[in-house]
Amino acid sequence: MSDNAQRAKWDRIAGQLKEKWGIVANDLSAYEKGEMQRIAGMLREQKGMSREESEREAESIMRNS
């Protein structure tokens, strides 16, 4: 597993944890940040995007949903 793939996987997992914390703490901001980090990590894993590209794409997805 390449270094980029490992970091992408970590971003996805960390995003999931932040989402769950946002639910438990009733913190919408934490939930949204976690969701964006999870989506960006998934994009990096699946499409091999750079961190910047995946973050921009995740922001776009969040705005359009």
N, C-alpha and C positions, 0 to 999 in steps of 0.2 A: 504494500500500500504506500503510495507516494506521500510525501510530506503535506502537499496541498489537500489530498484526499483525507488524511488524518485530521487536519485542521477543520476541514469542512464538516466532517463527522462530529467533531467536538462542538462546533458552532451549532449544529442541529440539536445535539443533546442539551447543550447549555440553554438554547432557546426554549426547548421543551420544559426544562426545569423552571425557567423564568416565567413561562406561561402558567405553570401549575402554582408557583408562588403568587402570581398576580391573582389567581382565583382564590387561593387560601386567604391572602391578605386583603382581598377585595380592592386591589390596586389596578385600575384599568391601564395606567401608564406602564407598569411593569409587565402586564399581560401583553400589551401591544408591542413593546420592545422585544419580548421573548418570541412573539409570533413572527416578527420581522427577522430576527436572528435565525429562527428555525427555517423559515422559507429561504433565506439567503444561503444557509448551509445546505439545504436540499438542492438548490440550483447549482451550487458549486460541486456537489457530489455527482449529480446526474448529468449536468451539461458541461462540466469542466470550466466554468467561468472563473474569472479572477474575483477577488474579494470585492473590489469596487463595482464591477459589473453586476455581481449578484446582489449587492446591497441596493444599487439603483433599481434593478428589476424587482426586488422585493418591495421597495417603496412604491413602485408603480402598481404592483399587484394590490398592495394594501389600499392605495388611493382609489383604485377602480372597483373595489369590492364593497 
